[in-house]
Amino acid sequence: MSPLYYVGLQPELSTMDTAIDSDRILSAVTDGYDVLSVPITNPHFRSRVSRILQSVSDPAIVPHIAPPIYPEVNFVPNSTYAQHVLGMCAKWIELDSTDPQIAGVSSQILKHELSYASFCGLSYVIVPGPTRRNNVASYAESLNTVLAAVPYINIIVHLAMAEAGVEDTSGSEVPEPVDAMSIWDIWNSVRTICDYSSRLSVGLQLPAKLPPQTVVSRWFAEPITVLFISANIFLSNPKGYPVLSKAHQFLLFKYMKIKPYTILQDVREATQMRTSSKLPSKQDERAYLIYIRHLHTILPSPTAVEKFGRGYQDYLQNPLQPLTDNLESGTYEVFEKDPVKYAQYEKALFCALSERGSNPNAEPVIVAVVGAGRGPLVACALRASEMAKVPIFAYAVEKNPNAYTYLLQRKELQWQSNVEIVFTDMRSWNPTHKVDIIVSELLGSFGDNELSPECLDGVQCVLKSNGIMIPQSYSSHFIPAMSPKIFSSLKSQNKEDIMNTPYVVMLQAVDLLAMEIKQAWEFRHPCPYLGANSQWPASHRIEAQHERYDGLQKVDPTATVRRDTPIDIGNNEHNNRHVKARFSIESRGVMHGFVGYFESVLYGDVELSTRPDTINKKSKDLVSWFPIWFPISTPLYVPDDAEIEISIWRKTDNRKVWYEWSVETFVLVPGPGPGSDNRDSIASASLARGATSSTKRVRLGCSKLHNPGGKYSSMLL
Ligand SMILES: C[S@@+](CC[C@H](N)C(=O)[O-])C[C@H]1O[C@@H](n2cnc3c(N)ncnc32)[C@H](O)[C@@H]1O
């Protein structure tokens, strides 16, 4: 049985000059480790390479290095243990050497080692990261070449989490910033040069002193296959057992969600120090492994959203189109599993009904649930009516014929006479009576993206003049974000429409680049721009059918609501929107897209929110909606102290609704501010962030306009 969480060992091999035999690997596995990271070649090979290099007198000549042979390699093919081995490339190669001879020999060695590891059936090889800042391109070029030459192996680049060991030898007068984010910067260049290869990932070395949270979250968004933890960074608890600091524990709790291999290093050395014993027992050495396994068992329990989205993390789905498509019963069933959504709707209905007063002799309040699905909101309305002691008559309006059948059955079994089921598109519904409350749940991950505004406009004419609509309003919100994982998964599909389409996605490997999520726009209901009798034109109607089965029907076909002036579909312009929002970026990063959320006021102070900063306050544990992801086709690098401006349009024509979006980036630098010829004056925004009037905003880059004219993605009316 495969373990829930893989823990490995990097054995101390400094004195080893013979091949590792399969027994040694298997005994580590039986000691409780899942994997062993093993150097592919050993000092025999290194000696041969040194001898060859010494024999070449001309430094311009790159000598040929023949592949390693037995006993220069540490293992032989063995299908029993191949899955338990992560190969390690020689630490002494320098792919980024400025000496062409060293760089050339290093590239050959890398290729030989990967090819041998691949022959032995290994899936992963760990390659030491670059050692210089000024030659990252050469380093990446070597990796790229070998990725093409050895097609089935995955390369893990071993990097420190934060600055350590990478010298600035660029010799430039203006050195690169060496700070907590600079190793990430190097990695970003490497994977960009390697064109976001899906076979390239990171092996992250955890430092004894952790970097700031921004760096921890940044790496979390990267493809991390291995976490290296030296036993030397463990502390001792009062009983003398090794434990990690609280900060390291929290980091591991976070990173364990993406299930990297955790490889323990320096275990023997640290155990000797801890036990003051020259020959510590295996049991003493196992204390580190036991501790990591223990941490995994005490992982904080997942949030409701994490539980609900398990298996869907970073999985891109096309948004539902419940207006054009008829949903399956299983899809409704998933909606209905969200207790918070319906509790909020019930509360909203309770408040709205209570405000109408509890007079049992009064005429029932007419409630229309439009887009009723399998009826959960009808049930909410009936419960709210009972609680508020305000009698209601409910219409359940649905255009999905299969859901309609389900509703009919539910009426017969549960609701009986105070509910009427109507099979129609709500935009052409002619009820016998105007209604007091219209309830709907037509919201998408970006609020209006399932055409709630258009559908509700079409049914608004059936509302009494003092009637109300639940929700009363909803707004869309957004923030720029980095997700190499989402970008590379879209890129690998290599189709033009892919980068011009928004996706619904349960985000995990994502780093939000700005501090603040901003509102894009809002829709209110009833819509103030429509006349009381407005309706969609006849071509958009499907005939209303009130309860198809004889005996259940009680409709007076003459008593329909009169509609005098149907609105022209061309007048949907009031549902167009445009916003340009400016986001301040403190720490540099790469923008791959932006994330969209929504908030909705159901009634009064009863709200829904999917925004991570307001969800707990407004609708804790709401799980029905994952965020929406708007991709950009070319990643945009933003430096420290930058600004990102996102422009997004909601557009409509007489057949469809769609979004278009584009992005511009700027950097704030010291220099003459407003008053100079700098047209992009930043006085207001940058002063708000503490910048001075002598800050200048320099334009860096911009994206193309995505999805122009709704050419690649749209929602059909
Ligand atoms: C997101 S589902 C919500 C269903 C249900 N209220 C619930 O909470 O489970 C939206 C429902 O509205 C229906 N719908 C969408 N547009 C409609 C329209 N114009 N007229 C009638 N029903 C519509 C869909 O078929 C779907 O059943």
The ligand as an SDF file (V2000), in Angstrom:
LIG
                    3D

 27 29  0  0  0  0  0  0  0  0999 V2000
  -27.5620   27.3560  -10.6200 C   0  0  0  0  0  0  0  0  0  0  0  0
  -29.0240   26.4740  -10.8800 S   0  0  0  0  0  0  0  0  0  0  0  0
  -29.7990   26.6670   -9.3370 C   0  0  0  0  0  0  0  0  0  0  0  0
  -30.8840   25.6770   -9.1140 C   0  0  0  0  0  0  0  0  0  0  0  0
  -31.5290   25.7280   -7.7550 C   0  0  0  0  0  0  0  0  0  0  0  0
  -32.1610   26.9960   -7.4830 N   0  0  0  0  0  0  0  0  0  0  0  0
  -30.5400   25.3580   -6.6550 C   0  0  0  0  0  0  0  0  0  0  0  0
  -30.2090   26.2260   -5.8470 O   0  0  0  0  0  0  0  0  0  0  0  0
  -30.1260   24.2030   -6.6240 O   0  0  0  0  0  0  0  0  0  0  0  0
  -29.8920   27.5520  -11.9320 C   0  0  0  0  0  0  0  0  0  0  0  0
  -31.1680   26.9670  -12.4570 C   0  0  0  0  0  0  0  0  0  0  0  0
  -31.8190   27.9650  -13.2050 O   0  0  0  0  0  0  0  0  0  0  0  0
  -32.3530   27.3840  -14.3930 C   0  0  0  0  0  0  0  0  0  0  0  0
  -32.4470   28.4820  -15.3570 N   0  0  0  0  0  0  0  0  0  0  0  0
  -31.4270   29.2160  -15.8510 C   0  0  0  0  0  0  0  0  0  0  0  0
  -31.8820   30.1560  -16.6780 N   0  0  0  0  0  0  0  0  0  0  0  0
  -33.2190   30.0140  -16.7040 C   0  0  0  0  0  0  0  0  0  0  0  0
  -34.2680   30.6820  -17.3960 C   0  0  0  0  0  0  0  0  0  0  0  0
  -33.9960   31.7010  -18.2130 N   0  0  0  0  0  0  0  0  0  0  0  0
  -35.5120   30.3110  -17.1550 N   0  0  0  0  0  0  0  0  0  0  0  0
  -35.7990   29.2830  -16.3200 C   0  0  0  0  0  0  0  0  0  0  0  0
  -34.8570   28.6040  -15.6550 N   0  0  0  0  0  0  0  0  0  0  0  0
  -33.5930   28.9580  -15.8530 C   0  0  0  0  0  0  0  0  0  0  0  0
  -31.3750   26.3060  -14.7690 C   0  0  0  0  0  0  0  0  0  0  0  0
  -31.9460   25.3190  -15.5870 O   0  0  0  0  0  0  0  0  0  0  0  0
  -31.0100   25.7790  -13.3880 C   0  0  0  0  0  0  0  0  0  0  0  0
  -31.9100   24.7950  -13.0020 O   0  0  0  0  0  0  0  0  0  0  0  0
  1  2  1  0
  2  3  1  0
  2 10  1  0
  3  4  1  0
  4  5  1  0
  5  6  1  0
  5  7  1  0
  7  8  2  0
  7  9  1  0
 10 11  1  0
 11 12  1  0
 11 26  1  0
 12 13  1  0
 13 14  1  0
 13 24  1  0
 14 15  1  0
 14 23  1  0
 15 16  2  0
 16 17  1  0
 17 18  1  0
 17 23  2  0
 18 19  1  0
 18 20  2  0
 20 21  1  0
 21 22  2  0
 22 23  1  0
 24 25  1  0
 24 26  1  0
 26 27  1  0
M  CHG  2   2   1   9  -1
M  END
$$$$
